[in-house]
Amino acid sequence: MPYYVVSVLIFVTSSIFGAYTRFPRFFLVLGLLPMAMLALLRGDVGVDTAVYLQEIQKIITVGEYTHTFEPFFEALVLLLSIFFDSPRAILATLGLFTTLFLICGKIDKFQSPFIFCAFLIPAYYFDMVMNGVRYGLSFSIVYFALPYLRDRKDLKFIFWVLVAGLVQSSGGLLGIILYVLYSRRWKVLIACSALFSLVLLFTYKYFLAKLENYSGLYTTSLFSGASTLVVTAVSLFIWMLDPGTRKNTLPACLILLSLAVLMFGLAQYSYAGLRFLQLINFAVILFFIVSMSAGRVTLSKITKISLVGLAILAFVLKMKNFADSAGEGASPFVPYLFFWEEA
């Protein structure tokens, strides 16, 4: 646990110090290095790491698309296998790609570092690069594409969303949600809903099977789902209570809040609900970022203080989640082990 806490404190401290210099982005990247090194040098750490190592080895052995993961993700694994014969090295490189997409997205000069430094990195970075590697890479690509959404470069944004969806399908869904909410093109939402309903009509057996698979992974934790819902709902309420932030974003915030509650309800029946609830929470973070980047909103002092308090709570809950799973499974987050410490 100390590795995680100390590295995040270094990141936050470096980011705050950098804000008072001429080179804030340099100090932000510098502060991220300890966290990145923990991801790159880890052993069997991260709940899904053991599974990914096994599946990557299978893809390397087969040498072609195995239909285990989305096509672009497997293509990346096969491409990297030309240079590395170790699944661990490939997994670390995929985490490096995620880190680079996050950094390249943050370098955008019009983007405020506030939400990125308070919420995205402390609450999500370790999970994105050390656990849900596919969703981490996919979501980081959507984050990288946010400037295109802000600048109304729809085709470029949609291209990157498509790439994200081919890495992990939920990344495509995240991109669609952001596109509709930010552009306010409700006709797109209606069209996508109709298309999804049509696809579901012909493939509902497949989705039911996936839902059953998720429900059988392990018993859904009510507290885990509730904590994510609380962080999501409170962040939206803070946003909506400030007249400056509410003015141009109220409809989108209400939709995100409704989706969060709906996914929490689904989480009581299937682990898939937790995954979708996490997606909505991430969508809230990215929606705040792009709204601030576009100059649509200006945070008041009380709003910033409230969001900082909530960000601290979100980080504490994440660390508690890590601690509660200590020693469980083949590759828990706790205790942390470097790769050379493996037996």
N, C-alpha and C positions, 0 to 999 in steps of 0.2 A: 504493500500500500504506500509506503513512503516515497517510492519511485514516482508513482502517479501524482501524488499530491505536490511534491516538491517541483516536479517538472512543469506542472500547470502554474504554480506560483511564480516560477521563473518566467514563463511565457507572459503572464498577466503583468508582472512587474516590468519586464522589458518593453511591453507594449505601451504601458503608461508612461514610462520614462521617454520612450521614443516620440510620444505625442508632443513633447515639449522641445523637440529638436527639429532640425531641418530635414532629417532622414527617418521619418516615422516608419516607413515600410521596411527599411533595413533592420531596425530593432525588432519589428514584428517577426520577420523571418528568422532573425538571430534567436529570438526567444522561443521559437517553435522547434529549434534544433534538438534540445534534450528530449522532447516528446517524440520527435521523429526517430531519434536514435533508439529509444526504447522499443519502438515498433519494428525497426529494421534488425535489431540485434536480439530479439526475443527468441526463446525456445518454444516449447509447447505451451504457449500462453494465449488466452483468448478462447472463449467457449467453442467457437466453430473451427478453430485452427486445426485441430486434429482431423476433422472431417475434410477440410480443404486439402490438407497434405495428402490424405488418402486418395481423394478424387483427382487431384492434379497428377499424382503418380499414375493413376489409371489412364488419364488422357494421354500422358506421355507414352505409356506402354502401347496403347492402341494406335496412336499416331494419326488419328483422324477424329472427326466430330462424333462424340459419343452420345449426344442428346441428353447429357446430364445437366448441363447449364445452358444459358443462352448462347447463341452462336458466336457473338463477338468476343465474349469472355473466353470461350474455349479456343477461339482463334488466337487470342493474346497468349494464352498458355502455350499453345503449339509454337507460336513464334518465339516466345522466350525460351522454349526448350531447345532451340537451336544454339543458344548461347549458354544456357545453364542446364545441367543434368540433375540438379537438386530441386525437389519440390519446395523446400524451404527457401531457397534463393529466389525462385519464381514468385512465391507468396510475398516475400519481402519487396521484390521489385514492383509488384502490383500495388502494395501499400505506398511505395515511393511515387508511383503514378498518381495515386489519390492525393498525396501531399502536394505534388507539383500543380495539379489542377486547382487545389485550394489556394495555393500561393499565387498562381497566375490570375485567378479570379479576384483575389484581394488587391493585387497591384493596381487595378483600375483606379485612376486618380479621383474619380467622382464618388467613390464608395467610402462611406464613413466606416471606421474600424470598430465602432461601438458594439453592434450586435455580433459581429464576427468574433471579437475578442471576449465578449461576455458570455455568449451562449454557444455559438457553433463549435468552437475549438474545445473549451473546457468540458462541455457536456457530450460531445459527439466524436471527437477526434480518435480517441483510443478504440472506441467501438467500430469506427469506420475502417481503421487500418489493421486492427488486431482481432476482429471478430467477424462482423458481416462484411467481408472484403468486397463482395460483388455489389452490395447496396452502397458501400462506401465509395467505390470508384464511380458507380452510376450517379449517385447524388452529387459527388464533387464535380462531375461533368456538367450537371444542370446548374450548379452554383457558378461554375466558370462561364456559362452561357448567359448569365443574368444581364450583363451589359447590353447584349443584343436585344433582349426583351425590353429593357429600359429605353433603348434608342430606336425602338420600333423596327428593328431589322429582323422581321418575322422569319424569313426563310433561313437565315443563319441560326436563329434560335431553334427553330424546328429541326434543322439538321442535327444539331448537337443533342437535342432531346431524343431524336431517333437513335443516335449513337448510344446514348445513355440507356435507352430501352433495350438495345441489343446486348448490353452488358448485363443488365438486370431489369426485368420488365417493370418493376415498381418505379424506376427512374423515369420511364416514359410517362407513367401516370402522374408522377410529381410534376413533370414539365407541363403536362396538359392542364393540371389544376392551376399552376402559376400563370400560364398563358391566359386562361379564361378570366381568372380573378383580376389580374393586372390590366389586361387590355379591355376588360368588361365586354367582351364579345360573347354575350349570352347565347347567341345563335350557335356558336361553336360548341358550347356546353350541351345544348339541346341535341345537336347533331352527333356529338360523341356519345351521349347517353343512348340515343336511338341506335347507333352503330353497335355499342356494347351490348344492348339488349338483344339485338339481332344475332350477334356472335354467341351470346349466352344461350339463346334459344337452341342453337345447333350443337353447342359444346357443353351443355350444362352438366352432363355426366362427368366430364373431365374436371370441371371446377368443383363438383361435389366430392370427387375423389381427392382433389388437392386439399379441400377443406377438412376432410376426414383425416388425411395424413397429418395435417397441422394439429388437429385436436388430439391426436394420439402421441404427439411428441412428449409432452409432460403436462401436468395439471397447470392450468393458467393461474397465475398469482393475482388475486384481486388487488393487493396492495401495489404490485408493479403497474398494473393497468391504471389504478386510481392515481398513482403519483404522476404518471405521464399526463393523464387527463387534467390534474390540478395545475401542473406547470403550464400546459397549453391554454387552459381556460383563464387562469389568472393573468398570463401574459396578454391575452386578447382583451380582457377586461381593463387592464392598465392602459392598453392602447386606445380602447374605445372611450375611456373616461376623460382622456385629454382632448379638448376641442381641436387642438392643432393636428393631432394624429387621426382623429375620428372623421374629420371633415370629408376626405376623399376616399376613405377606406372602409367605412362602416358596413356596406353590403358584403364585401369580401370577408370581413372579420366575422360577421354573423354566419356566413356559409361555412367558414372554417370551424367555428365553434360547434355548429350543428353536426358537421362531419366527425368531429372529435367525439362528441357524445354518442353518435351512431356506432363508431368503431369501438368505443368502450363497451357498448352493449354487445357487440359481436365478440369481443374478447372474453366475455363470460361463457361463451360456448366453444370458442376455437382460438388456438394460438395465433391464427391468421389475423384475428382482430388486433392483437398487440402489435403485429408488424404494420398493419394499416394505421393504427393509432400513432405509432412512431413516425410514419410517413407524414401524417397530418401535422405533427409537432414540428417536423423538419420543414414542412411547407410554410408554417407560420413564421419560422425564423427567416427563411428566404424571402417571404413576402415583405416582412419588415425591412430587410436589407434593400430590396429593390425599390420599395416605396421611399425610403430615405435617400437612396442614391439618385432617384429621379427628382428629388426636391419637392415631392408632393407633401411631405410632412416635416415638421421640426419638433424635436423632442423638448419638452419643458424640463426644468431642473428636477421637479418632483417625479416626473415620469422616468427620467434617467435613474434617479435614486431607487425608485420602486423596481425597475427592471434589473438593476444591479443586485438588489436584495433577492429577487426571484432567481437570478442566475446563480447566486451562491447556493440557494436551496437546491436548484437543479443539479449542481455539481456534487453537493453533499449526498443527495439521493443516488446519484450515479456511483459514487464511492461506496455507499452502503450496499448497493446492489452487487458490486464487486466483492466486498467483504463477506456478504451473506453466502456467496457461492464458493468461498474459499475451499480448495481441495476437492471440489466436486467435479466429476467427469474427467476426461482424458487431458483436457487443456484449459483449466480454469484461469481466470485473471489473477487470482491470488493463490499461492505466492508467485511473484514474478521471478522468472528464471531467464538468464541470458542463454544463448544457444550452446555456449561452451560448458554450461553448468548441467546440461542434460546428462542423464545416466547413460 
